[in-house]
Amino acid sequence: MNTAYLLTGGNMGNRLNHLRQAAEWIQQKCGKILAQSSVYETEAWGKTDQPAFLNQALQVETDLSPDALMQALLDIETVMGRTRTIKMGPRIIDLDILLIDDLIQTSALLTIPHPALTLRKFALLPLAEIAPLLMHPLEKKSILELLEICPDTLNVQKK
């Protein structure tokens, strides 16, 4: 069994309902959800001319390999209606793997740890809520320490 830390997010339609639906799908297709952060609202990161996002971190116990987990998450995004037309554009749902145990991996499908995790307050803040002392395997710092030095200045608020 692996422990995966995921980030769910979206900024289209009923954002909160989409996060709930995604969690249900993840529980069915990926593994048991052990912890969920609060829901946070954030201005769009990167491409800023779009509605604010809701994000939530999940701790999931899974027996899927990292690539199989990522494929399952991509399948859930598709079932929920996600289309990829504009890079970093609006989306119904976005499902990312942030960390899996202390794994460091790069494949054609994904990179673990998520390469932008340390730069994104909207990912670090919910993750710090459920796993503050979790160590980033490359940075050798806890999630809480990474949050304290994160250069991201976007406003992230509990919903």
Buried (B, 14 or more C-beta within 10 A) or exposed (E): EBBBBBBBBBBBBEBBEBBBBBBEBBEEBBBEBEEBBBBBBBBBBEEEEBEBBBBBBBBBEBEBEBEEBBBBBBBBBEEBEBEEEEEEBBBBBBBBBBBBEEBEBEEEBBEBBBEBBBBBBBBBBBBBBBBEEBBBBEBEBBBBBBBEEBEBEBEBEEB
